[in-house]
Amino acid sequence: SSTISAILINLTDGTESAIGSYTGIEASLFTAATSNIYGYFQSSSFTNTGGNGALTQIQVSSVTMTQGDTFTNTTSDNQWATAANWNSGSLPTSYTDVTISTGQAIEAANTTAALANTIIVDSGGSLTIDETSSLTVSGDFTNDGTVTLNSTADDFSSLIVEGTATGDVIYNRYVNAYSATAGGGWDGTGPPVAMSIADFISDNTGVIYQVGDTYALGPFNNLTNQYEYYTTTTGPSAGAFTAAKGYTMATTNTNGATVKYTGTLATTTQSIDVINNNDANGGVGRRWNFVSNPYPSYINGNTAAGAANFMDVNSAVIDDSFLGLYGWNGADYDIYNNTNAAFSIAPGQGFFIAAASTSNTALNFTTAMRTTTGSGDFVLGPCLLYTSPSP
């Protein structure tokens, strides 16, 4: 009953041409997929410059078999990790096309590492990923319902989509509290999804700390060496958050609180220009740039964490004298680099780096850096090396 849909891909421009679908494929064909399988097609059945109708030999690099599955919640516990809750009777894998139908509410909880090939959340359906859990989608993600990611001071959920992503998700991200103590409190943050600043302020009124008309929220300008806090006047007109930009923030609750981000998630490499303005503006400028992890997932911080990681990708962009990233721990800055154990950067985590060049240079966050492995953020210190003076 297996079906293969054959597609030719032009590696030059990425265009695809469907050849056709074939049913009744035997299991041995799939088993042999990692070997050098050769298939024969009439050249007249697809565009071919030869055009002589002769048999043309092609090499198949891989064969992937997927199976559709629907969440049924048979046990009524709403849990992704309960096999009986799925129509197939088994948990989805990276080869499963998952559908969450209208009226179904599913939760990935209790350290669930959920997998899917593709996922569709229908209107009226919902998926919640708790702070200890993650979801990795090998193909496309489509949300017409509600998808929510949660976090606490100790843990942050992750969502990784390898294909395309359609529809908004909600990320409830933990942010440290304001403190009246000199140098205390606050947090380095950034948008884990695309969102306007006006909508963010509106959705989090009473959660973001506020003094008069000024919010405890704003980016850092390294030309003037100043944080530029949003106000009731400037916030609504500030446009959208900039992906990979850092924003300082503080919440009203003494134990910190979660703020709500709602928007689309990035599935491609994200870049932001950084610059060394230390010698600019009569010496007032700084080399320090406030940036952030733009994904709703952890990213590998250094070589020990993974082959694709922030430090190795961006080492040439960062000043050799300050080779590392500087994370605010609530009282001071900790330095994270390649000299110690593995560390990951939490979703929407802001931090400082020192730019090497006096010209704008791209700092890159690649999709290959993404990981579901991590614990805590820089306030808790996932991998404390040593402290440094404030940049």
N, C-alpha and C positions, 0 to 999 in steps of 0.2 A: 504493500500500500504506500510505499515511499514515493516521493516525487522530487525530482531535480528540475530546477529552472535554470537553464543555461543562459549565460550572459557573456558577451565579449566586451572587454573594457579596453579602450584606447589609452595606453599609459602616457601618451603625450599630452592629451587635453582632458582626460578623465571621462570622456563621453562613453555611454553604455549602449549596447545594441542587444536586444533580446533575441535569442535564437529559438527558444521554445521550451515547453515543459514536457518532462518525460516521467511517466508513472510506472510503478511496478519495479523500481530499482532494487536489486538484491542487496542484502546486508553486506555481502563481500565487497561490493563496490565502495561502500562507505568505509569499511575496514581498511581497504587499500588506499584510502584517500591521501595518506601522507607519503605514499610512494609515487613513483613517476607514472601516473596514469596517462594514457594517450587516448584521445577520442577522435573519431572521424566524422566530419560533416560535409555535406555537399556544399561547395563554395557558392553555388547559386542560391543557397538558402540564407545567405547574409552577404552584405557588401564586401566584395573582394576585388582587388585591383586586377587579379588575373582574369576573373570572369569566364573561365573556360568550363565550368561545371564539373571539374575533376574533384576527386576526394582530396581534402586538405587535412593534414595532420596538425593537431594542436596539443600542447601539453597542459594538463590541468594542474594548477598549483595546489589547490585544496578543494575539498568538498565539505560543506557544512549542512547538517540536517537539523532542522528546528521542529519543535512541537508546540502547538498552542495549548494554553492552559488558562482556566478561569478560577478566580477565588470564589468559593462557595460558602465559606464560614460554617461548615457542617457542624463543628463542635461548639459554635457560638462564643469562642474565646477571642475572636478577631485577630489571631496571631498568624503572621506570615510563616513562622517557623513550625507550625503544626501541619504535618503532612496531610492529615485528613481534611483540612480546610480547602484543599485544592481538588479540582475535578478529576485530575489524573491520579490522586492519592499519593503523590510524591512532591517534594519541594522543587520549585523551579531551579534550573541551572542556567548557565550562560548560553544555553541553546534553547531556552524556553521563551516563547512569545506569550507574555502575560497580559491578561485583561482583567481590570477591576471594574465591575459593572455598576450601573446605577443602583444605589441603595446599599452597596457593600462598603464596609469600613474595615480597613486592615491596618494592623500595626506591626512594624518591625521593632521588637523590643528585646530586652535581656540579651544584649550582645549578639544580636542577629546580624550575620553578614549575608544579606540578601543578594541574589543574583537573578538576572534576566537577560535574554537576548534583546527583545524589545518589550516595552511596557506601554499600555494604553489605559488611562484612567478616564472612564466615561463620566459625563455630566451626572452629578449626584453621587459619584463614588469618591472614596477618600483613602489616602495612604499617609500614615504618620510614621516617621523614622525617629526613634527616641535617641537620647543623647549618647547611648553606648552602642548604637547600631549603625549600619551603613547599607547602601544599595549601590551596586555596580551594574550598569546597563551596557551590554556589548554593542547594541545597535541603537535604535532610535527611541526617544522618550516623548510621549504625547500625553499631555494633561489637560483634559476638559473638565476635571473635577477639582479636588483639593488635595494638594501634596504639601505636607508640613514636616520640617526638620527642626528638632529641638536640641537644646544644649543646657548645660549647667556650668557652674564655676569649675567643675572637675572634668567634664566630658563634652564633646562636640560630635554631632552626627555628621555623616558624609554621604554625598550623592555624586557619583561619577557617571557621566554619559559619554560613551565613545562615539556615538553617532550624532544625530541632530536632536535638538530639544525644542519642543513646542509647548507653550503654555507657561503660566506663572507658577512659581513655588513660593512657599512661605518659609523663611528661616528665622526662628526665634533664637537670637544670638545673645549669649551672656555678655554683659558689659560691667566692668567694675564700678564701684560707687564713687561719688564725690567725697572728698575729705577736706576738712578745714585745716588739717595739719599741713604745715609747709612741706611741699613736695610729695604729699601723700595722696592716695586715691587715683582716679582717672584710669583710662585704658587706651591702648592703641588699637584702632579699629579700621575697618574698610568694608565696602559693600560686597557681600558674597553673591549678590544677584543685582541685576540692573534695576534702578529705581530712581525716581525723582526725589530731590531733597525736600521739596514741599510736602509730598505724600508721606515721606518718612517722618517728618516732624509732626504732621497731623495724626499719624497712626500711633505716635509714641508720646503725645502730650501727657505730661504728668509723670512720665518715666524718665525722660531726659532731664537732668538737673538744669535749673533755670534761675538766674538772678535778674530780676527786673525784666527787661526785654531781651536779655542775652542768654542763649542756650550754651550749655557745656558741650559744644559740638563745633568742630571746625578743622580745616586743613592747616598745614604749616607752609609759610612762604619763606624759602631759604634765601631770597634776595633781601628781604627786610628783617629776617630772623624773628618773625612774629607768627603766632597762631592767629588765624583770622576767624573768629567765632561768629557763627550765624546769629542773627537777631530776629525778632518777630517781623522786621521789615525786610532784611536781606535773605532770610531763609526761604520764604515762599517764592522768591524770584531768582534763586541760585541755580536753577536748572537741575540736571541730573548728577548723581554721584559719578565720579570718574573712576572707571575700572582700574584697579591696582594702585589707586591713590590712598594715602593714609589720612585718617581723620581722628583727632583726639576726641574722647567722649567720656562722660560720667553720668551715672544714673542716681536717682534720688534715694533709693533704698540703701540702708547702711550696709547690707550684705551683697549689694550689687543686684542686678535684675536683667531679664532678657528684653531686648528691643526687637521689634518686628520688621523684618525686611520682606518685601513682596515684589517679585519680578522674575524675569527670565534668567536662566543660568548660562554661563559661558561654556562652550564646548570646543573652543579653539584657543590657540596661544594668545595671551594678553600681554601687551607691552605698554610701558609708560616711560617717557623721557625723564632722565635725571641729569643734573648739572652741578658742577663745582662752582659755586658763586662766592667762594671764600675771599677772592681778591676783588670782587666787584663792589660797587657802591661804597667806595671809600673804606673797605674793610668790614663793613657791616654785614655783608652777605656771608653765607655759610656753605660748607661742602655737603651738609647733611640734607638728605631727601627723605620725606615721610611717605612710605609706600605700604602696600598691603597685599595679602593673598586674595586674589579675585574670585576664587572658586568656592563652592559650597562643600568643599572637601579639604582634608589635610593635603599638604604638599611636602615632599621630602626636602629637608633643610640642608643636609650635607652628604658627603660621599658615603659615610657609614650608613645613612638612611636608605640610599638607593642610587643606582647608576645614573639616573636622571634626577638632578637635584638643583636647588636654587643656587648654592654656593658655586658649584662647578660651571653652571651655565653662565653665571654673571661675574665670575672672578675678574675678568678683564675690565669690567665696567666699574668695579669698586676700587677705591684708593688702596694701594698696597699697605699703607701705614695703618689702615683701619679695616683690614680685610675680615669682614664678618657682618652680622646684622645685630642691631642693638634693640632689644626688646624691653619695654617698660614693665617692671614687676609690681608697680603700685607704689614704689618709693624711690626707685633708682633704675638705672639701665643695666641689663645683663648682656654680655656678648656671647653670640653663638657663631661657631665657625667649624672648620674641618679638623681642629686639634683635639676633639673629644668625641664622646659617644654619639650615636645617632640621635637626631631630633627631628621633629616634624613641626610645621607651621600650621596653626589651627585655621579653620575656615574664617575668612573675614578678619584675620589678625593683622594689625598694623605694626610697623617697625621702621627704624631708621637705617639707612645705609649712607656711606660717604662716597660721593661720586668722584671718579678719577679725572674726568675730562671737564674742561671749561666750556665745552660745547654740549648741546643736548645730545644725549646718547640713550638708546633704548635699553631699558632693563626688562628682561623677559621672564614671563611665567608660562612655561610650556605645559601642555596637557600630559606629557609623559611624566611630569613631576607629581601628578596627582596620586594620592594614596588614601586608603581608609585606615591606615595605621597611625595612631597618635593618641595622646592623652593630655588634656589640659591646654592652657595657653600660656603666654609669657607672664601673666600675673602670678600663676602658680609655678612657672619655671619648669618646662618639660625637660630641660637639660642645662642646668646652671653651670657655667664655666667660671666666670669671675665678673665682678662688677667694675664699672668704669664711671668716670664723671659724666654728667649729662652732656650730650652733644649740643 
